[in-house]
Amino acid sequence: MRSADLAAAASAAAQRPEDWLLSDEERGNPAAGLRPWTHGNHVRPIIHGRPYFAELLQAIEKLGAGDRLLFTDWRGDPDERLDGPGTEISRVLGAAAARGVDVRGLIWRSHLDKLHFSGAENRHLGHEIEAAGGRCLLDMRVRPGGSHHQKLVVLRYRNRPDLDIAYVGGIDLCHSRADGARHEGDPQAVPMASAYGSRPPWHDVQVALLGPVVAEVEEVFRQRWADSSPPARNPLSRLHDLVTGDGTQPGPPPAPLPPPQPCGPHTVQLLRTYPARRPAYPFAPQGERSVARGYQKALRRARDLIYTEDQYLWSRAVAASFAQALAERPELRLIVIVPAVPDMPGLAGLSQDVGRAQAIAELRRAGGDRVAVYSLENHAGTPVYVHAKVCVIDDVWTTVGSDNFNLRSWTHDSELSCAILDKTGAYARDLRLQLCREHLDRAEGDDADLVDGRSTFDAFARSAAALDAWHAGGRRGPRPPGRLRTYHLPPIPRLRRPLAELLYRWISDPDGRPRQLRHRNEF
């Protein structure tokens, strides 16, 4: 038996759901309305937005009259193409609605475009879907300064339930996301910091879910749709909605459908964040922080390697959970992949650097040289914007979703992630190896030295060192294989630091916990 197969067999033996996943009590939200976890699912990771969009298009085109399409989005661009001309998102969703599909969307209302948000785009997507016969709600039922950050799509086929599928992860239906493995960027790009160029390379992950968990993802949508709170907080926005008919109350949610039949070896638990809010969410009266709690429980079992890809890596409070695991287990290693440069320039970017500096300092105090932080570049030397939200612990527990490592994602915004266990022991290992091979420029199967934590850690260090040295030497000679660069915290100008720290604490990374939990620093 190959060493990789032995590792898979060992991890399979270690995967008792009650050891890794939250019980109802541990979730901490009696009103959650979800099963603790579901067995018998088939989970398939989709690396990169371009293949995800192409698959989503094919799945939507199979929908017919009486079928159902539900989605939530942080940003939606109506003209983003799923797979070439004629496949613009608004056109595809509108055509589905026109042929009798029940199309419903919950789109974050967002802030103004001039603040680097997407209020106009989200409103336009909603208008175009409504005009075709679908229903969209511009949803601002959030804590002040917060957002709806969940990214899910549910497709239910009335007469072909074996096709029922849900998609969950980090990929919005919008510009910049349709990139592929070569990281050449999406031709329809969102403007970002100049380091990323005119077509920012983009790294992201989504999962396709088959089986009983599809009904659980649909329930997440149904709960938000049925929330009776006004969809807009601002009185002027509510008046505008009343006059124009935008964002009005959505009516009753779609009726629940039977869960799809079991079809695979994967156990899936849905983890969520909802803030403590007034008026309270009916499905989370004191908020829900199962994303944070799910990580904390899994981290207590970490022994070999924590591998994670994250857009932000902020917050000393969030890093503390990882730091505790590192401090208690001297053989444990941590690899983190983050963007080299914040997405926004200026003071907003400096505030991100402040938060990341705090988190990395916390991790390195606990783990020293067992903590490695890298960024990515494509073969042209352009930084790749890492938008993925992935964590693999000991090739046993995996999470893919919308949440980042910061207080905003763990307490303040709405988030949705999937924690996945595999009774065959292969899923977590295979996902990690797939990501590692891409970052190291390895062919499929070229991963014999990536089976355990120490060898993976060393392979990453060697690859990044070689590429760093090639750049330092003036990029002479053949470019070494790999896309990893050692991450270095940028200097923060002394005179701008106080304002950047203030912006980080109160705007970039707010805390949405109830006061008593903040005082105890618990989630």
Buried (B, 14 or more C-beta within 10 A) or exposed (E): EEEBEEBBBEBBEBBEBEBBBBEEEBBBBEEBBBBBBBBBBBBBBBBBBBBBBBBBBEBBBEBBEEBBBBBBBBBBBBBBBBBEEEBBBBBBBBBBBEBEBBBBBBBBBBBEEEEBBBBEBBBBBBBBBBEBBBBBBBBBBBBEBBBBBBBBBBBBBBEEBEBBBBBBBBBBBBBBBBBBEEBBBBEBBBEBBEBBBEBBBBBBBBBBBBBBBBBBBBBBBBBBBBBEBBBBBEEEBBEEBEEEEBBBEBEEBBEEBEBBEBBBBBBBBBBBBBBBBEEBBEBBBBBBBBBBBBBBBBBBBBBBBBBBBBBBBBBBBBBBBBBBBBEEBEEBBBBBBBBBBBBBBEEBBBBBBBBBBBBBBBBBEBBEEBBBBBBBBBEEEBBBBBBBBBBBBBBBBBBBBBBBBBBBBBBBBBBBBBBBBBBBBBBBBBBBBBBBBBBBBBEEEEBEBBBBBEBBBBBBBBBBBBBBEBEEEEEEEEBBEBBBBBBEEBEBEEEBBEEBBBBBBEEBBBBBBBEEBBEEEBB
